[in-house]
Amino acid sequence: MSSPNNAAGPLAGLRVIDWTHVLAGPFSGYQLGLLGAEVIRVERADADDMIRAKAADPGLAALGLGEAFVVQGAGKRSLAINARDPRARQALAALIASADVLLENFRPGKLAKLGFDPAELIVRHPRLVVCSITGFGPDSNRRAYDHVVQASSGFMAANANTDGTPQRVGFPVIDYAVGMQAAQAVLAALLRRERQARRARAANGCR
C-alpha cells in the first residue's frame, strides 16, 4: 500500500494506527488518511483479513487484493505482525506510543488479553485517542457484521418486501455509516485534545 497522498490535509503530521479488519474500521482509517493523517494498517501475520479474499475478480481474490480491501487500504502503510509474539508486541507497543490515534474493532477484552487494554493505553499515553468500534457495546462479546446489525436493529424489517419478508440491503450501509461516525468521533477527540493543550499552555503563560 502506498503512503498517504494528502500531506497538506488538516490532519497532516498525525499518525493513526489502524488495527481493524473487514469494513467499518478500515473505512474510518481511510477517511482519516484522506484528511492527511499517516495511517498504518496492522494485520495478522498468520491470517488475512476476510475482505482480501472477497472479490468479483478471482485473480484479485487469489492475490489477496479484493476490491473492498484495496479501496479501504488506499493511502495506508501496511504492517503484518503476530501480536502473540513478545518481540512483536514490543514493536507494536512502540508504534502505538508514537501514534496520535488507535483504531480497533476487536471484540471487547480481546486487546486486553494481548496486553493492549484500551483503558490502560489511554492512561499510559495521555495524548493517545483510542477509538473502539463494537457491535453491541463494550460489555457484549456478540460478533457483529453489517448484516447482523441490519437484522437486529430492525433495518431489514423496515426494508421488507411486499409480503413482509425482511430484506437485507446489499450494500454494507451499516459498516460505512459506522466508519464515518468513528472518523467523526476521532476528529472530535482530537479537537478536544488540542483545546485542552491550549488551555494548559495558557495556564502556564504560554501561547
C-alpha positions in Angstrom: 0.0 0.0 0.0 1.2 3.5 -0.7 1.9 6.3 1.7 -0.8 8.9 2.3 -1.3 11.2 -0.7 -2.7 14.3 1.1 0.2 15.5 3.1 -1.2 19.0 3.1 -4.5 18.0 4.7 -5.7 19.2 8.1 -4.5 16.0 9.8 -1.0 16.1 8.3 1.6 15.2 10.8 -0.7 12.9 12.8 -0.2 9.2 12.9 -3.1 6.7 13.0 -2.7 3.0 13.9 -5.5 1.2 12.1 -5.7 -2.1 13.9 -9.0 -3.0 12.5 -10.5 -5.5 10.0 -13.3 -6.0 7.5 -15.0 -2.7 6.6 -16.2 -0.3 9.3 -12.8 0.2 11.0 -10.7 0.3 7.8 -13.1 2.7 6.2 -12.7 5.0 9.2 -8.9 4.9 8.9 -9.3 5.6 5.1 -11.3 8.7 5.9 -8.6 10.0 8.3 -6.0 9.3 5.6 -7.9 11.4 3.1 -7.6 14.3 5.6 -3.8 13.9 5.6 -3.1 11.6 8.5 -0.4 9.0 8.2 -2.3 5.7 8.6 -0.5 2.5 9.4 -2.7 -0.6 9.0 -1.9 -3.6 11.3 -2.8 -7.1 10.1 -2.3 -10.5 11.5 0.8 -12.2 10.1 -0.8 -15.6 10.2 -4.1 -14.8 8.6 -5.6 -12.5 6.0 -8.5 -10.1 6.6 -11.6 -11.8 5.1 -12.2 -9.0 2.6 -8.8 -9.7 1.0 -10.3 -12.9 -0.5 -13.7 -11.5 -1.4 -13.6 -10.2 -4.9 -15.6 -10.2 -8.1 -12.3 -10.9 -9.9 -11.0 -14.4 -9.0 -7.5 -13.3 -9.9 -7.5 -10.4 -7.5 -9.0 -12.7 -4.8 -6.2 -15.2 -5.2 -3.7 -12.4 -4.7 -5.5 -11.2 -1.5 -6.5 -8.0 -3.3 -10.3 -8.0 -3.0 -11.8 -4.7 -4.2 -13.1 -3.7 -0.8 -9.7 -4.3 0.8 -7.9 -2.3 -1.9 -10.4 0.6 -1.6 -10.2 0.7 2.3 -6.5 0.3 2.2 -5.8 3.2 -0.3 -3.1 5.6 1.0 -2.2 3.5 4.0 1.1 1.9 5.1 0.9 -1.7 6.0 2.3 -3.9 8.7 1.8 -7.7 9.3 2.5 -8.8 12.8 1.9 -11.7 15.2 0.7 -9.9 18.3 1.2 -13.0 20.4 4.9 -12.9 19.9 6.6 -11.0 22.7 9.1 -9.2 20.3 6.2 -8.3 18.0 4.2 -6.9 21.0 7.2 -4.8 22.0 7.4 -3.4 18.5 3.7 -2.8 18.4 3.8 -1.0 21.8 6.5 1.3 20.5 4.4 2.0 17.4 1.3 2.8 19.4 3.4 5.1 21.7 4.3 7.1 18.6 0.8 7.5 17.4 -2.0 10.1 17.9 -4.9 7.7 17.2 -5.5 4.0 17.6 -8.5 2.5 15.8 -9.6 -1.0 16.9 -12.7 -3.1 16.3 -11.9 -6.3 18.2 -14.4 -8.0 20.5 -14.3 -6.3 23.9 -11.5 -7.8 26.0 -9.5 -9.1 23.1 -6.8 -6.4 23.1 -6.5 -6.6 26.9 -5.6 -10.3 26.6 -2.9 -9.3 24.1 -1.5 -6.7 26.6 -3.1 -3.6 24.9 -6.1 -2.8 27.1 -7.5 0.4 25.6 -8.2 2.0 29.0 -4.6 1.3 30.1 -3.2 2.7 26.9 -5.0 6.0 27.5 -3.5 6.2 31.0 -0.1 5.3 29.7 -0.3 7.7 26.7 -2.5 10.7 27.7 -2.3 12.2 24.2 -3.5 9.0 22.5 -7.0 8.9 21.1 -8.4 5.4 21.2 -11.5 4.6 19.1 -13.0 1.2 19.9 -15.7 0.1 17.4 -18.0 -2.5 18.9 -21.2 -4.1 17.5 -23.3 -4.3 20.7 -21.4 -2.2 23.2 -18.3 -2.7 25.4 -19.9 -5.3 27.6 -21.0 -7.7 24.9 -19.0 -10.4 23.2 -21.5 -10.9 20.4 -20.0 -10.8 17.0 -21.4 -8.1 14.7 -21.1 -7.6 11.0 -23.2 -5.4 8.7 -25.9 -8.0 8.0 -26.1 -8.9 11.7 -26.8 -5.3 12.7 -29.2 -4.9 9.8 -31.2 -7.8 11.2 -31.0 -7.0 15.0 -31.7 -3.3 14.6 -34.9 -3.8 12.5 -33.3 -2.3 9.4 -34.2 -5.4 7.4 -37.8 -5.4 8.7 -38.1 -1.7 7.6 -36.9 -2.8 4.2 -39.3 -5.7 3.9 -40.6 -6.8 0.5 -44.3 -6.7 -0.4 -45.1 -9.9 1.5 -43.5 -8.6 4.7 -40.3 -10.7 4.5 -37.3 -8.7 5.9 -34.7 -7.9 3.2 -31.0 -7.1 3.7 -29.7 -4.1 1.9 -26.9 -5.5 -0.4 -24.6 -2.5 0.1 -22.9 -2.6 3.5 -24.6 0.6 4.6 -24.2 -0.1 8.3 -20.4 -0.7 8.1 -19.8 2.5 6.1 -22.1 4.6 8.3 -20.2 3.3 11.4 -16.9 4.1 9.7 -17.9 7.7 9.1 -19.2 8.1 12.6 -16.0 6.6 14.0 -13.9 9.1 12.0 -16.1 11.9 13.2 -15.7 10.8 16.8 -11.9 10.7 16.4 -11.9 14.3 14.9 -13.9 15.5 17.9 -11.5 13.8 20.3 -8.5 15.4 18.5 -10.2 18.8 18.7 -10.8 18.3 22.5 -7.1 17.3 22.9 -6.0 20.4 21.1 -8.2 22.7 23.2 -7.0 21.1 26.4 -3.4 21.6 25.3 -4.2 25.3 24.6 -5.7 25.8 28.0 -2.7 24.2 29.6 -0.4 26.4 27.7 -2.4 29.5 28.6 -2.4 28.5 32.3 1.4 28.3 32.1 1.6 31.8 30.5 2.4 30.4 27.0 0.6 31.0 23.8 
